[in-house]
Amino acid sequence: MSTNQLTITFSDGSTETVQTTLEDRLAFESALRKNRGWGKLEDNAMKMMPFLAWNAARRTGKTELSWAEFTSGDTAALSVEPPADEPEDADADLEVPGLGKDTPTEPSSSSPSSSRATTAARRGAGAAKTARD
């Protein structure tokens, strides 16, 4: 997944993924200066992502909607979100070729940590705490 990508879901259900750039961020700052009623940058966390997506879509010809049309009324976008990550094998990053070969998968019953855990489990949590004190 590329950074700075946003997926727009339009009012008709169609989607477009756009790549935002520095140009889009600078356009947002300019819009804040021109529209003082929007407030400061830190007051516009909810507005920034849709604006970046809208500006990138206009810049790349993926929409002709005005900002007002993009954000309100029957033509308003339904959502703007980062694209969904591709499903990954959760354990894939944990695998190291050759590492762990011939390693038992079950703890040995003769290992000191295993016998301590078994003894503590037999005594119960309160007894184990007393035994440590």
CYANA upper distance limits for C-alpha pairs under 8 A (distance plus 0.5 A):
  1 MET  CA     85 ASP  CA      7.55
  1 MET  CA     86 GLU  CA      8.47
  4 ASN  CA     19 GLN  CA      6.37
  4 ASN  CA     20 THR  CA      5.89
  4 ASN  CA     21 THR  CA      7.80
  4 ASN  CA     82 PRO  CA      8.42
  5 GLN  CA     17 THR  CA      7.10
  5 GLN  CA     18 VAL  CA      6.05
  5 GLN  CA     19 GLN  CA      5.01
  5 GLN  CA     20 THR  CA      6.52
  5 GLN  CA     82 PRO  CA      6.56
  5 GLN  CA     83 PRO  CA      7.32
  6 LEU  CA     17 THR  CA      6.01
  6 LEU  CA     18 VAL  CA      5.95
  6 LEU  CA     19 GLN  CA      7.09
  6 LEU  CA     20 THR  CA      7.87
  6 LEU  CA     53 ALA  CA      6.59
  6 LEU  CA     80 VAL  CA      6.97
  6 LEU  CA     81 GLU  CA      5.95
  6 LEU  CA     82 PRO  CA      4.95
  6 LEU  CA     83 PRO  CA      6.39
  7 THR  CA     15 THR  CA      7.11
  7 THR  CA     16 GLU  CA      6.08
  7 THR  CA     17 THR  CA      4.64
  7 THR  CA     18 VAL  CA      6.84
  7 THR  CA     53 ALA  CA      8.09
  7 THR  CA     80 VAL  CA      6.09
  7 THR  CA     81 GLU  CA      5.84
  7 THR  CA     82 PRO  CA      6.25
  7 THR  CA     83 PRO  CA      5.90
  8 ILE  CA     15 THR  CA      5.89
  8 ILE  CA     16 GLU  CA      5.78
  8 ILE  CA     17 THR  CA      6.70
  8 ILE  CA     18 VAL  CA      8.32
  8 ILE  CA     53 ALA  CA      7.49
  8 ILE  CA     77 ALA  CA      7.44
  8 ILE  CA     78 LEU  CA      8.18
  8 ILE  CA     79 SER  CA      6.37
  8 ILE  CA     80 VAL  CA      5.06
  8 ILE  CA     81 GLU  CA      7.23
  9 THR  CA     13 GLY  CA      6.41
  9 THR  CA     14 SER  CA      6.29
  9 THR  CA     15 THR  CA      4.96
  9 THR  CA     16 GLU  CA      7.29
  9 THR  CA     77 ALA  CA      6.36
  9 THR  CA     78 LEU  CA      5.91
  9 THR  CA     79 SER  CA      5.71
  9 THR  CA     80 VAL  CA      6.92
 10 PHE  CA     14 SER  CA      5.95
 10 PHE  CA     15 THR  CA      6.56
 10 PHE  CA     75 THR  CA      8.01
 10 PHE  CA     76 ALA  CA      7.45
 10 PHE  CA     77 ALA  CA      4.83
 10 PHE  CA     78 LEU  CA      6.08
 10 PHE  CA     79 SER  CA      7.78
 11 SER  CA     74 ASP  CA      7.56
 11 SER  CA     75 THR  CA      6.06
 11 SER  CA     76 ALA  CA      6.37
 11 SER  CA     77 ALA  CA      5.67
 11 SER  CA     78 LEU  CA      6.12
 13 GLY  CA     78 LEU  CA      8.40
 16 GLU  CA     62 LYS  CA      7.86
 17 THR  CA     83 PRO  CA      7.81
 18 VAL  CA     53 ALA  CA      7.03
 18 VAL  CA     56 ALA  CA      6.65
 18 VAL  CA     57 ALA  CA      6.69
 19 GLN  CA     53 ALA  CA      8.42
 19 GLN  CA     56 ALA  CA      7.12
 20 THR  CA     24 ASP  CA      6.61
 20 THR  CA     25 ARG  CA      8.43
 20 THR  CA     52 LEU  CA      6.81
 20 THR  CA     53 ALA  CA      7.14
 20 THR  CA     56 ALA  CA      6.01
 21 THR  CA     25 ARG  CA      7.24
 21 THR  CA     56 ALA  CA      8.02
 22 LEU  CA     26 LEU  CA      6.65
 23 GLU  CA     27 ALA  CA      6.64
 24 ASP  CA     28 PHE  CA      6.80
 24 ASP  CA     52 LEU  CA      5.93
 24 ASP  CA     55 ASN  CA      6.33
 24 ASP  CA     56 ALA  CA      6.69
 25 ARG  CA     29 GLU  CA      6.96
 25 ARG  CA     52 LEU  CA      6.95
 26 LEU  CA     30 SER  CA      6.72
 27 ALA  CA     31 ALA  CA      6.60
 27 ALA  CA     55 ASN  CA      8.15
 28 PHE  CA     32 LEU  CA      6.76
 28 PHE  CA     48 MET  CA      7.58
 28 PHE  CA     51 PHE  CA      7.19
 28 PHE  CA     52 LEU  CA      7.45
 29 GLU  CA     33 ARG  CA      6.91
 29 GLU  CA     41 LEU  CA      8.02
 30 SER  CA     34 LYS  CA      6.75
 31 ALA  CA     35 ASN  CA      6.39
 32 LEU  CA     36 ARG  CA      6.56
 32 LEU  CA     38 TRP  CA      6.83
 32 LEU  CA     39 GLY  CA      7.57
 32 LEU  CA     40 LYS  CA      7.58
 32 LEU  CA     41 LEU  CA      7.67
 35 ASN  CA     39 GLY  CA      8.37
 36 ARG  CA     40 LYS  CA      8.34
 38 TRP  CA     43 ASP  CA      8.49
 38 TRP  CA     44 ASN  CA      7.87
 39 GLY  CA     43 ASP  CA      6.60
 39 GLY  CA     44 ASN  CA      7.72
 40 LYS  CA     44 ASN  CA      7.31
 41 LEU  CA     45 ALA  CA      7.97
 44 ASN  CA     48 MET  CA      6.57
 45 ALA  CA     49 MET  CA      7.98
 46 MET  CA     50 PRO  CA      8.16
 47 LYS  CA     51 PHE  CA      6.61
 48 MET  CA     52 LEU  CA      6.61
 49 MET  CA     53 ALA  CA      6.74
 49 MET  CA     80 VAL  CA      7.59
 49 MET  CA     81 GLU  CA      8.36
 50 PRO  CA     54 TRP  CA      6.46
 50 PRO  CA     80 VAL  CA      6.31
 51 PHE  CA     55 ASN  CA      6.44
 51 PHE  CA     67 TRP  CA      8.28
 52 LEU  CA     56 ALA  CA      6.56
 53 ALA  CA     57 ALA  CA      6.54
 53 ALA  CA     80 VAL  CA      7.59
 54 TRP  CA     58 ARG  CA      6.65
 54 TRP  CA     63 THR  CA      8.31
 54 TRP  CA     67 TRP  CA      7.73
 54 TRP  CA     70 PHE  CA      7.76
 55 ASN  CA     59 ARG  CA      6.45
 56 ALA  CA     60 THR  CA      6.60
 57 ALA  CA     61 GLY  CA      6.48
 57 ALA  CA     62 LYS  CA      5.24
 57 ALA  CA     63 THR  CA      6.01
 58 ARG  CA     62 LYS  CA      6.44
 58 ARG  CA     63 THR  CA      5.70
 58 ARG  CA     64 GLU  CA      6.53
 58 ARG  CA     65 LEU  CA      8.16
 65 LEU  CA     69 GLU  CA      6.08
 65 LEU  CA     70 PHE  CA      6.23
 66 SER  CA     70 PHE  CA      6.53
 67 TRP  CA     71 THR  CA      6.69
 68 ALA  CA     72 SER  CA      6.45
 69 GLU  CA     73 GLY  CA      7.14
 69 GLU  CA     74 ASP  CA      8.49
 69 GLU  CA     75 THR  CA      6.19
 69 GLU  CA     76 ALA  CA      6.27
 70 PHE  CA     75 THR  CA      6.68
 70 PHE  CA     76 ALA  CA      4.97
 70 PHE  CA     77 ALA  CA      6.06
 71 THR  CA     75 THR  CA      8.22
 71 THR  CA     76 ALA  CA      5.12
 71 THR  CA     77 ALA  CA      6.71
 72 SER  CA     76 ALA  CA      5.12
 72 SER  CA     77 ALA  CA      8.35
 88 GLU  CA     92 ALA  CA      8.19
 89 ASP  CA     93 ASP  CA      8.46
 91 ASP  CA     95 GLU  CA      7.21
 95 GLU  CA     99 LEU  CA      8.42
107 PRO  CA    111 SER  CA      8.06
107 PRO  CA    114 SER  CA      7.34
108 SER  CA    114 SER  CA      7.40
109 SER  CA    114 SER  CA      6.50
109 SER  CA    115 SER  CA      7.02
110 SER  CA    114 SER  CA      7.50
110 SER  CA    115 SER  CA      7.19
111 SER  CA    115 SER  CA      6.85
112 PRO  CA    116 ARG  CA      6.70
113 SER  CA    117 ALA  CA      6.66
114 SER  CA    118 THR  CA      6.67
115 SER  CA    119 THR  CA      6.54
116 ARG  CA    120 ALA  CA      6.56
117 ALA  CA    121 ALA  CA      6.56
118 THR  CA    122 ARG  CA      6.75
119 THR  CA    123 ARG  CA      6.82
120 ALA  CA    124 GLY  CA      6.60
120 ALA  CA    125 ALA  CA      7.52
120 ALA  CA    127 ALA  CA      7.99
120 ALA  CA    128 ALA  CA      5.61
121 ALA  CA    125 ALA  CA      7.57
121 ALA  CA    128 ALA  CA      8.27
123 ARG  CA    127 ALA  CA      5.80
123 ARG  CA    128 ALA  CA      6.57
124 GLY  CA    128 ALA  CA      6.60
125 ALA  CA    129 LYS  CA      6.73
126 GLY  CA    130 THR  CA      6.80
127 ALA  CA    131 ALA  CA      6.59
128 ALA  CA    132 ARG  CA      6.85
129 LYS  CA    133 ASP  CA      6.87
